[in-house]
Amino acid sequence: MATPAKMIICCQSFRAQGDPKGICHKQTDGFLQYIEEEILDRGIDAQVVASTCLKQCESGPIMVVQPENWWFKGVASEEAIDAILDGLEAGEQCAEFAL
């Protein structure tokens, strides 16, 4: 199995036991599934990964695209995800959601 060209990392607010969770997981119901379906539909060679807290709670939900190291803020809607993936397909960072 070949490694994917890109990794899409999505904050899911996981923190050390006892530390209060951030907001990302509260605003992203269905988020990972939607991204996964979109990258498959668009033919984007990427792996979607849920992460621990990315320490950007004031700007969450957060999504990161690697290896470009593009960080996106406020990714709480299908429209935001679509705009980010449109930019990814064009090889450009989506300025509207750039962190």
N, CA, C and O atoms as a Tinker XYZ file with bonds, in Angstrom:
   396  protein
     1  N      0.845000   -1.181000    0.000000    73     2
     2  CA     0.000000    0.000000    0.000000    64     1     3
     3  C      0.891000    1.246000    0.000000    63     2     4     5
     4  O      1.771000    1.386000    0.849000    81     3
     5  N      0.663000    2.126000   -0.935000    73     3     6
     6  CA     1.440000    3.355000   -1.043000    64     5     7
     7  C      1.026000    4.350000    0.043000    63     6     8     9
     8  O     -0.126000    4.375000    0.476000    81     7
     9  N      1.970000    5.151000    0.464000    73     7    10
    10  CA     1.634000    6.193000    1.432000    64     9    11
    11  C      0.955000    7.343000    0.693000    63    10    12    13
    12  O      1.305000    7.629000   -0.452000    81    11
    13  N     -0.017000    8.009000    1.333000    73    11    14
    14  CA    -0.725000    9.102000    0.671000    64    13    15
    15  C      0.188000   10.315000    0.476000    63    14    16    17
    16  O      1.155000   10.507000    1.214000    81    15
    17  N     -0.136000   11.115000   -0.517000    73    15    18
    18  CA     0.634000   12.320000   -0.806000    64    17    19
    19  C      0.423000   13.400000    0.260000    63    18    20    21
    20  O      1.311000   14.214000    0.514000    81    19
    21  N     -0.759000   13.397000    0.877000    73    19    22
    22  CA    -1.093000   14.425000    1.862000    64    21    23
    23  C     -1.733000   13.786000    3.086000    63    22    24    25
    24  O     -2.274000   12.682000    3.028000    81    23
    25  N     -1.655000   14.508000    4.188000    73    23    26
    26  CA    -2.347000   14.109000    5.401000    64    25    27
    27  C     -3.186000   15.299000    5.850000    63    26    28    29
    28  O     -2.684000   16.417000    5.965000    81    27
    29  N     -4.459000   15.049000    6.102000    73    27    30
    30  CA    -5.370000   16.081000    6.599000    64    29    31
    31  C     -5.642000   15.763000    8.063000    63    30    32    33
    32  O     -6.286000   14.765000    8.389000    81    31
    33  N     -5.144000   16.624000    8.934000    73    31    34
    34  CA    -5.218000   16.412000   10.380000    64    33    35
    35  C     -6.336000   17.295000   10.935000    63    34    36    37
    36  O     -6.368000   18.502000   10.694000    81    35
    37  N     -7.246000   16.676000   11.677000    73    35    38
    38  CA    -8.402000   17.388000   12.208000    64    37    39
    39  C     -8.407000   17.307000   13.727000    63    38    40    41
    40  O     -8.404000   16.216000   14.297000    81    39
    41  N     -8.414000   18.449000   14.371000    73    39    42
    42  CA    -8.432000   18.482000   15.829000    64    41    43
    43  C     -9.749000   17.916000   16.337000    63    42    44    45
    44  O    -10.824000   18.287000   15.867000    81    43
    45  N     -9.646000   17.013000   17.305000    73    43    46
    46  CA   -10.826000   16.458000   17.950000    64    45    47
    47  C    -10.785000   16.667000   19.460000    63    46    48    49
    48  O    -11.505000   15.998000   20.201000    81    47
    49  N     -9.947000   17.590000   19.915000    73    47    50
    50  CA    -9.908000   18.072000   21.296000    64    49    51
    51  C     -9.468000   17.060000   22.335000    63    50    52    53
    52  O     -9.648000   17.304000   23.529000    81    51
    53  N     -8.904000   15.942000   21.935000    73    51    54
    54  CA    -8.457000   14.958000   22.922000    64    53    55
    55  C     -7.319000   15.551000   23.736000    63    54    56    57
    56  O     -6.348000   16.058000   23.174000    81    55
    57  N     -7.437000   15.490000   25.061000    73    55    58
    58  CA    -6.410000   16.025000   25.956000    64    57    59
    59  C     -6.109000   15.024000   27.056000    63    58    60    61
    60  O     -6.797000   14.015000   27.215000    81    59
    61  N     -5.067000   15.327000   27.807000    73    59    62
    62  CA    -4.706000   14.473000   28.941000    64    61    63
    63  C     -5.884000   14.365000   29.897000    63    62    64    65
    64  O     -6.671000   15.301000   30.040000    81    63
    65  N     -5.993000   13.227000   30.541000    73    63    66
    66  CA    -7.098000   12.976000   31.459000    64    65    67
    67  C     -7.196000   14.088000   32.502000    63    66    68    69
    68  O     -6.204000   14.467000   33.125000    81    67
    69  N     -8.401000   14.594000   32.673000    73    67    70
    70  CA    -8.651000   15.628000   33.657000    64    69    71
    71  C     -8.571000   17.035000   33.103000    63    70    72    73
    72  O     -9.086000   17.968000   33.719000    81    71
    73  N     -7.936000   17.208000   31.955000    73    71    74
    74  CA    -7.838000   18.522000   31.321000    64    73    75
    75  C     -9.124000   18.747000   30.528000    63    74    76    77
    76  O     -9.506000   17.877000   29.745000    81    75
    77  N     -9.809000   19.886000   30.701000    73    75    78
    78  CA   -11.054000   20.092000   29.972000    64    77    79
    79  C    -10.819000   20.104000   28.459000    63    78    80    81
    80  O     -9.817000   20.634000   27.978000    81    79
    81  N    -11.749000   19.519000   27.727000    73    79    82
    82  CA   -11.625000   19.471000   26.272000    64    81    83
    83  C    -11.888000   20.849000   25.686000    63    82    84    85
    84  O    -12.594000   21.672000   26.269000    81    83
    85  N    -11.297000   21.079000   24.512000    73    83    86
    86  CA   -11.516000   22.317000   23.777000    64    85    87
    87  C    -12.842000   22.282000   23.030000    63    86    88    89
    88  O    -13.712000   21.469000   23.342000    81    87
    89  N    -12.998000   23.157000   22.053000    73    87    90
    90  CA   -14.278000   23.275000   21.353000    64    89    91
    91  C    -14.357000   22.501000   20.046000    63    90    92    93
    92  O    -15.453000   22.303000   19.523000    81    91
    93  N    -13.245000   22.065000   19.511000    73    91    94
    94  CA   -13.247000   21.478000   18.175000    64    93    95
    95  C    -14.205000   20.297000   18.048000    63    94    96    97
    96  O    -14.987000   20.233000   17.100000    81    95
    97  N    -14.149000   19.369000   18.990000    73    95    98
    98  CA   -14.999000   18.181000   18.891000    64    97    99
    99  C    -16.479000   18.504000   19.008000    63    98   100   101
   100  O    -17.315000   17.752000   18.507000    81    99
   101  N    -16.814000   19.608000   19.659000    73    99   102
   102  CA   -18.209000   19.992000   19.847000    64   101   103
   103  C    -18.832000   20.567000   18.582000    63   102   104   105
   104  O    -20.055000   20.581000   18.441000    81   103
   105  N    -17.999000   21.041000   17.664000    73   103   106
   106  CA   -18.491000   21.719000   16.467000    64   105   107
   107  C    -18.285000   20.915000   15.184000    63   106   108   109
   108  O    -18.493000   21.433000   14.088000    81   107
   109  N    -17.882000   19.664000   15.315000    73   107   110
   110  CA   -17.500000   18.926000   14.119000    64   109   111
   111  C    -18.216000   17.584000   13.976000    63   110   112   113
   112  O    -17.603000   16.608000   13.542000    81   111
   113  N    -19.483000   17.517000   14.328000    73   111   114
   114  CA   -20.246000   16.283000   14.179000    64   113   115
   115  C    -20.331000   15.917000   12.698000    63   114   116   117
   116  O    -20.838000   16.700000   11.895000    81   115
   117  N    -19.846000   14.752000   12.338000    73   115   118
   118  CA   -19.858000   14.308000   10.951000    64   117   119
   119  C    -18.723000   14.854000   10.106000    63   118   120   121
   120  O    -18.618000   14.537000    8.921000    81   119
   121  N    -17.874000   15.672000   10.705000    73   119   122
   122  CA   -16.757000   16.383000   10.066000    64   121   123
   123  C    -15.793000   15.433000    9.364000    63   122   124   125
   124  O    -15.485000   15.617000    8.187000    81   123
   125  N    -15.321000   14.428000   10.074000    73   123   126
   126  CA   -14.323000   13.515000    9.508000    64   125   127
   127  C    -14.899000   12.701000    8.361000    63   126   128   129
   128  O    -14.237000   12.505000    7.342000    81   127
   129  N    -16.120000   12.231000    8.521000    73   127   130
   130  CA   -16.756000   11.450000    7.471000    64   129   131
   131  C    -16.952000   12.303000    6.219000    63   130   132   133
   132  O    -16.709000   11.835000    5.107000    81   131
   133  N    -17.393000   13.557000    6.392000    73   131   134
   134  CA   -17.594000   14.438000    5.248000    64   133   135
   135  C    -16.275000   14.676000    4.505000    63   134   136   137
   136  O    -16.240000   14.613000    3.276000    81   135
   137  N    -15.203000   14.947000    5.234000    73   135   138
   138  CA   -13.902000   15.177000    4.598000    64   137   139
   139  C    -13.462000   13.919000    3.848000    63   138   140   141
   140  O    -13.012000   13.999000    2.705000    81   139
   141  N    -13.592000   12.773000    4.487000    73   139   142
   142  CA   -13.195000   11.506000    3.856000    64   141   143
   143  C    -13.974000   11.284000    2.553000    63   142   144   145
   144  O    -13.388000   10.926000    1.532000    81   143
   145  N    -15.282000   11.495000    2.591000    73   143   146
   146  CA   -16.103000   11.319000    1.390000    64   145   147
   147  C    -15.705000   12.304000    0.301000    63   146   148   149
   148  O    -15.653000   11.943000   -0.875000    81   147
   149  N    -15.427000   13.536000    0.680000    73   147   150
   150  CA   -15.037000   14.556000   -0.301000    64   149   151
   151  C    -13.695000   14.244000   -0.951000    63   150   152   153
   152  O    -13.553000   14.395000   -2.165000    81   151
   153  N    -12.715000   13.813000   -0.174000    73   151   154
   154  CA   -11.414000   13.531000   -0.801000    64   153   155
   155  C    -11.524000   12.325000   -1.730000    63   154   156   157
   156  O    -10.846000   12.269000   -2.756000    81   155
   157  N    -12.367000   11.368000   -1.380000    73   155   158
   158  CA   -12.577000   10.225000   -2.272000    64   157   159
   159  C    -13.283000   10.669000   -3.551000    63   158   160   161
   160  O    -12.872000   10.294000   -4.650000    81   159
   161  N    -14.350000   11.472000   -3.412000    73   159   162
   162  CA   -15.091000   11.962000   -4.583000    64   161   163
   163  C    -14.214000   12.807000   -5.505000    63   162   164   165
   164  O    -14.365000   12.765000   -6.726000    81   163
   165  N    -13.300000   13.572000   -4.917000    73   163   166
   166  CA   -12.444000   14.481000   -5.686000    64   165   167
   167  C    -11.167000   13.809000   -6.184000    63   166   168   169
   168  O    -10.434000   14.379000   -6.993000    81   167
   169  N    -10.905000   12.601000   -5.702000    73   167   170
   170  CA    -9.695000   11.897000   -6.114000    64   169   171
   171  C     -8.422000   12.475000   -5.514000    63   170   172   173
   172  O     -7.348000   12.352000   -6.102000    81   171
   173  N     -8.533000   13.104000   -4.351000    73   171   174
   174  CA    -7.372000   13.662000   -3.659000    64   173   175
   175  C     -6.660000   12.528000   -2.917000    63   174   176   177
   176  O     -7.287000   11.775000   -2.172000    81   175
   177  N     -5.363000   12.415000   -3.125000    73   175   178
   178  CA    -4.563000   11.366000   -2.489000    64   177   179
   179  C     -4.167000   11.833000   -1.088000    63   178   180   181
   180  O     -3.091000   12.400000   -0.891000    81   179
   181  N     -5.056000   11.586000   -0.118000    73   179   182
   182  CA    -4.826000   12.073000    1.246000    64   181   183
   183  C     -5.396000   11.095000    2.258000    63   182   184   185
   184  O     -6.315000   10.331000    1.963000    81   183
   185  N     -4.835000   11.136000    3.448000    73   183   186
   186  CA    -5.314000   10.373000    4.592000    64   185   187
   187  C     -5.892000   11.364000    5.595000    63   186   188   189
   188  O     -5.245000   12.361000    5.915000    81   187
   189  N     -7.095000   11.108000    6.095000    73   187   190
   190  CA    -7.724000   11.965000    7.098000    64   189   191
   191  C     -7.434000   11.367000    8.477000    63   190   192   193
   192  O     -7.629000   10.173000    8.703000    81   191
   193  N     -6.968000   12.218000    9.392000    73   191   194
   194  CA    -6.554000   11.768000   10.713000    64   193   195
   195  C     -7.159000   12.673000   11.788000    63   194   196   197
   196  O     -7.100000   13.898000   11.680000    81   195
   197  N     -7.741000   12.064000   12.825000    73   195   198
   198  CA    -8.199000   12.811000   14.002000    64   197   199
   199  C     -7.014000   12.956000   14.944000    63   198   200   201
   200  O     -6.272000   12.000000   15.170000    81   199
   201  N     -6.840000   14.151000   15.491000    73   199   202
   202  CA    -5.680000   14.392000   16.355000    64   201   203
   203  C     -6.087000   14.766000   17.770000    63   202   204   205
   204  O     -7.256000   15.008000   18.069000    81   203
   205  N     -5.088000   14.804000   18.618000    73   203   206
   206  CA    -5.275000   15.369000   19.948000    64   205   207
   207  C     -5.399000   16.882000   19.783000    63   206   208   209
   208  O     -5.344000   17.394000   18.665000    81   207
   209  N     -5.563000   17.582000   20.874000    73   207   210
   210  CA    -5.709000   19.032000   20.835000    64   209   211
   211  C     -4.517000   19.673000   20.129000    63   210   212   213
   212  O     -3.365000   19.356000   20.426000    81   211
   213  N     -4.800000   20.571000   19.198000    73   211   214
   214  CA    -3.747000   21.274000   18.458000    64   213   215
   215  C     -3.408000   22.627000   19.084000    63   214   216   217
   216  O     -2.663000   23.418000   18.504000    81   215
   217  N     -3.952000   22.885000   20.257000    73   215   218
   218  CA    -3.614000   24.074000   21.068000    64   217   219
   219  C     -3.945000   25.400000   20.371000    63   218   220   221
   220  O     -3.236000   26.392000   20.540000    81   219
   221  N     -5.026000   25.405000   19.588000    73   219   222
   222  CA    -5.490000   26.611000   18.910000    64   221   223
   223  C     -6.983000   26.803000   19.194000    63   222   224   225
   224  O     -7.745000   27.192000   18.309000    81   223
   225  N     -7.389000   26.529000   20.427000    73   223   226
   226  CA    -8.806000   26.488000   20.791000    64   225   227
   227  C     -9.558000   27.773000   20.434000    63   226   228   229
   228  O    -10.722000   27.712000   20.036000    81   227
   229  N     -8.924000   28.909000   20.567000    73   227   230
   230  CA    -9.603000   30.178000   20.281000    64   229   231
   231  C     -9.944000   30.323000   18.803000    63   230   232   233
   232  O    -10.747000   31.182000   18.438000    81   231
   233  N     -9.350000   29.504000   17.956000    73   231   234
   234  CA    -9.583000   29.588000   16.512000    64   233   235
   235  C    -10.276000   28.347000   15.952000    63   234   236   237
   236  O    -10.489000   28.251000   14.743000    81   235
   237  N    -10.626000   27.406000   16.814000    73   235   238
   238  CA   -11.140000   26.116000   16.353000    64   237   239
   239  C    -12.517000   26.172000   15.726000    63   238   240   241
   240  O    -13.227000   27.173000   15.817000    81   239
   241  N    -12.870000   25.093000   15.100000    73   239   242
   242  CA   -12.149000   23.869000   14.832000    64   241   243
   243  C    -10.973000   24.077000   13.880000    63   242   244   245
   244  O    -11.021000   24.918000   12.982000    81   243
   245  N     -9.926000   23.301000   14.095000    73   243   246
   246  CA    -8.678000   23.420000   13.353000    64   245   247
   247  C     -8.492000   22.221000   12.425000    63   246   248   249
   248  O     -8.796000   21.083000   12.781000    81   247
   249  N     -7.982000   22.508000   11.222000    73   247   250
   250  CA    -7.613000   21.462000   10.270000    64   249   251
   251  C     -6.246000   21.831000    9.703000    63   250   252   253
   252  O     -5.992000   22.997000    9.401000    81   251
   253  N     -5.366000   20.842000    9.559000    73   251   254
   254  CA    -4.008000   21.057000    9.055000    64   253   255
   255  C     -3.785000   20.142000    7.862000    63   254   256   257
   256  O     -4.140000   18.964000    7.899000    81   255
   257  N     -3.195000   20.686000    6.803000    73   255   258
   258  CA    -2.845000   19.883000    5.628000    64   257   259
   259  C     -1.324000   19.777000    5.576000    63   258   260   261
   260  O     -0.610000   20.779000    5.553000    81   259
   261  N     -0.852000   18.531000    5.557000    73   259   262
   262  CA     0.580000   18.252000    5.456000    64   261   263
   263  C      0.842000   17.539000    4.134000    63   262   264   265
   264  O     -0.034000   16.785000    3.708000    81   263
   265  N      1.944000   17.707000    3.465000    73   263   266
   266  CA     3.178000   18.314000    3.952000    64   265   267
   267  C      3.251000   19.830000    3.769000    63   266   268   269
   268  O      4.273000   20.434000    4.092000    81   267
   269  N      2.195000   20.453000    3.260000    73   267   270
   270  CA     2.233000   21.906000    3.039000    64   269   271
   271  C      2.328000   22.703000    4.329000    63   270   272   273
   272  O      2.786000   23.846000    4.324000    81   271
   273  N      1.894000   22.100000    5.443000    73   271   274
   274  CA     1.817000   22.764000    6.744000    64   273   275
   275  C      0.859000   23.955000    6.701000    63   274   276   277
   276  O      1.132000   25.011000    7.272000    81   275
   277  N     -0.261000   23.764000    6.017000    73   275   278
   278  CA    -1.319000   24.771000    5.961000    64   277   279
   279  C     -2.272000   24.529000    7.121000    63   278   280   281
   280  O     -2.839000   23.444000    7.247000    81   279
   281  N     -2.449000   25.533000    7.964000    73   279   282
   282  CA    -3.340000   25.465000    9.116000    64   281   283
   283  C     -4.588000   26.281000    8.806000    63   282   284   285
   284  O     -4.503000   27.395000    8.290000    81   283
   285  N     -5.751000   25.710000    9.128000    73   283   286
   286  CA    -7.021000   26.378000    8.875000    64   285   287
   287  C     -7.811000   26.492000   10.162000    63   286   288   289
   288  O     -7.786000   25.597000   11.006000    81   287
   289  N     -8.516000   27.608000   10.300000    73   287   290
   290  CA    -9.299000   27.893000   11.504000    64   289   291
   291  C    -10.787000   27.947000   11.171000    63   290   292   293
   292  O    -11.169000   28.134000   10.016000    81   291
   293  N    -11.603000   27.784000   12.177000    73   291   294
   294  CA   -13.047000   27.944000   12.010000    64   293   295
   295  C    -13.663000   26.989000   11.004000    63   294   296   297
   296  O    -14.615000   27.339000   10.307000    81   295
   297  N    -13.123000   25.792000   10.930000    73   295   298
   298  CA   -13.594000   24.811000    9.946000    64   297   299
   299  C    -14.765000   24.039000   10.562000    63   298   300   301
   300  O    -14.609000   22.900000   11.002000    81   299
   301  N    -15.933000   24.674000   10.585000    73   299   302
   302  CA   -17.086000   24.089000   11.265000    64   301   303
   303  C    -18.271000   23.843000   10.338000    63   302   304   305
   304  O    -19.381000   23.589000   10.806000    81   303
   305  N    -18.046000   23.917000    9.026000    73   303   306
   306  CA   -19.161000   23.717000    8.100000    64   305   307
   307  C    -18.683000   23.006000    6.837000    63   306   308   309
   308  O    -17.493000   22.986000    6.524000    81   307
   309  N    -19.633000   22.432000    6.132000    73   307   310
   310  CA   -19.309000   21.798000    4.853000    64   309   311
   311  C    -18.778000   22.833000    3.856000    63   310   312   313
   312  O    -17.914000   22.526000    3.035000    81   311
   313  N    -19.297000   24.047000    3.933000    73   311   314
   314  CA   -18.838000   25.115000    3.039000    64   313   315
   315  C    -17.367000   25.434000    3.278000    63   314   316   317
   316  O    -16.615000   25.650000    2.327000    81   315
   317  N    -16.950000   25.464000    4.548000    73   315   318
   318  CA   -15.542000   25.729000    4.878000    64   317   319
   319  C    -14.661000   24.600000    4.362000    63   318   320   321
   320  O    -13.612000   24.845000    3.766000    81   319
   321  N    -15.091000   23.366000    4.593000    73   319   322
   322  CA   -14.326000   22.213000    4.124000    64   321   323
   323  C    -14.211000   22.240000    2.603000    63   322   324   325
   324  O    -13.134000   22.014000    2.051000    81   323
   325  N    -15.324000   22.518000    1.932000    73   323   326
   326  CA   -15.305000   22.577000    0.465000    64   325   327
   327  C    -14.334000   23.640000   -0.039000    63   326   328   329
   328  O    -13.591000   23.397000   -0.990000    81   327
   329  N    -14.333000   24.814000    0.590000    73   327   330
   330  CA   -13.427000   25.889000    0.170000    64   329   331
   331  C    -11.970000   25.477000    0.359000    63   330   332   333
   332  O    -11.129000   25.745000   -0.500000    81   331
   333  N    -11.678000   24.834000    1.465000    73   331   334
   334  CA   -10.307000   24.380000    1.735000    64   333   335
   335  C     -9.890000   23.309000    0.733000    63   334   336   337
   336  O     -8.777000   23.354000    0.210000    81   335
   337  N    -10.766000   22.351000    0.462000    73   335   338
   338  CA   -10.440000   21.295000   -0.496000    64   337   339
   339  C    -10.358000   21.828000   -1.924000    63   338   340   341
   340  O     -9.567000   21.325000   -2.722000    81   339
   341  N    -11.169000   22.844000   -2.262000    73   339   342
   342  CA   -11.055000   23.492000   -3.577000    64   341   343
   343  C     -9.663000   24.092000   -3.733000    63   342   344   345
   344  O     -9.023000   23.931000   -4.773000    81   343
   345  N     -9.198000   24.782000   -2.698000    73   343   346
   346  CA    -7.856000   25.365000   -2.728000    64   345   347
   347  C     -6.782000   24.293000   -2.824000    63   346   348   349
   348  O     -5.806000   24.442000   -3.559000    81   347
   349  N     -6.968000   23.221000   -2.084000    73   347   350
   350  CA    -6.009000   22.120000   -2.113000    64   349   351
   351  C     -5.898000   21.542000   -3.529000    63   350   352   353
   352  O     -4.797000   21.266000   -4.005000    81   351
   353  N     -7.030000   21.363000   -4.190000    73   351   354
   354  CA    -7.024000   20.858000   -5.562000    64   353   355
   355  C     -6.303000   21.820000   -6.514000    63   354   356   357
   356  O     -5.650000   21.392000   -7.466000    81   355
   357  N     -6.431000   23.111000   -6.245000    73   355   358
   358  CA    -5.793000   24.137000   -7.086000    64   357   359
   359  C     -4.332000   24.374000   -6.698000    63   358   360   361
   360  O     -3.619000   25.114000   -7.376000    81   359
   361  N     -3.889000   23.739000   -5.598000    73   359   362
   362  CA    -2.520000   23.931000   -5.135000    64   361   363
   363  C     -2.305000   25.238000   -4.402000    63   362   364   365
   364  O     -1.185000   25.743000   -4.317000    81   363
   365  N     -3.408000   25.790000   -3.864000    73   363   366
   366  CA    -3.339000   27.075000   -3.170000    64   365   367
   367  C     -3.998000   26.967000   -1.803000    63   366   368   369
   368  O     -4.981000   26.245000   -1.629000    81   367
   369  N     -3.447000   27.691000   -0.836000    73   367   370
   370  CA    -4.055000   27.714000    0.490000    64   369   371
   371  C     -5.298000   28.595000    0.447000    63   370   372   373
   372  O     -5.271000   29.692000   -0.111000    81   371
   373  N     -6.376000   28.114000    1.036000    73   371   374
   374  CA    -7.621000   28.879000    1.107000    64   373   375
   375  C     -7.444000   30.021000    2.116000    63   374   376   377
   376  O     -7.445000   29.800000    3.327000    81   375
   377  N     -7.293000   31.230000    1.600000    73   375   378
   378  CA    -7.000000   32.386000    2.444000    64   377   379
   379  C     -8.118000   32.689000    3.445000    63   378   380   381
   380  O     -7.848000   33.180000    4.541000    81   379
   381  N     -9.356000   32.405000    3.082000    73   379   382
   382  CA   -10.494000   32.713000    3.946000    64   381   383
   383  C    -10.408000   32.025000    5.301000    63   382   384   385
   384  O    -10.844000   32.583000    6.308000    81   383
   385  N     -9.851000   30.817000    5.334000    73   383   386
   386  CA    -9.781000   30.051000    6.575000    64   385   387
   387  C     -8.364000   29.844000    7.081000    63   386   388   389
   388  O     -8.158000   29.117000    8.053000    81   387
   389  N     -7.386000   30.470000    6.440000    73   387   390
   390  CA    -5.985000   30.296000    6.844000    64   389   391
   391  C     -5.773000   30.824000    8.258000    63   390   392   393
   392  O     -6.286000   31.879000    8.632000    81   391
   393  N     -5.003000   30.061000    9.033000    73   391   394
   394  CA    -4.686000   30.462000   10.410000    64   393   395
   395  C     -3.355000   31.180000   10.425000    63   394   396
   396  O     -2.895000   31.605000   11.485000    81   395
